């Protein structure tokens, strides 16, 4: 599981943009308590879909 800061580094976007994409349902995420986590598999799938 990845944190938002790790996802932002991988995608080269701001952390706030990661949260906004997750909040809008565009980027798959899992809420664990008060934090959001992102699966590597879900992120990989999302990246492939964005390249289409």
N, C-alpha and C positions, 0 to 999 in steps of 0.2 A: 504494500500500500504506500502511496506517495502523498506527501503533504502538498498544499497549494503552492508553497514556495518552490518545491522541487518541480512541479508541473510548469510553473511560470518560467523556470530556467530552461526546461526541455523545449518548451514551445516558443521561447524568447518573446514572451508577452508579460505584461505587468500582473502582479498578484491579484489586484482588484479586478482585472479583466477575467482571470481564472474564476474568481468568485461569481462574477456576473454571468459567465457562460454556464456555470453550474446552477446558479439560481434560476436561469431561464430554461433549464432542462436540455441545453444543447450539449453540454459536456457531462458525461455520466459521473456521478459522485455518490459517496456513501457518507451519511452523517453518523459520526460516533460521538455521542454526547454533544458537546458544543463545537466540535471540529469537523471539518470535511476531509475526507480521504478519497483518493482516486486510485483505481486499480490499474496496473500496468497494461493488462489485457484490454480493459475498456478504453484506456487512452490510446493504445495502438489502433484499435478499431476506429475510434473517432478520427484519428489522423488520416487513416486510409480513406474514410468517407469524405473528408475535407479535400482530398486530392482529386476527387472525381469531378 
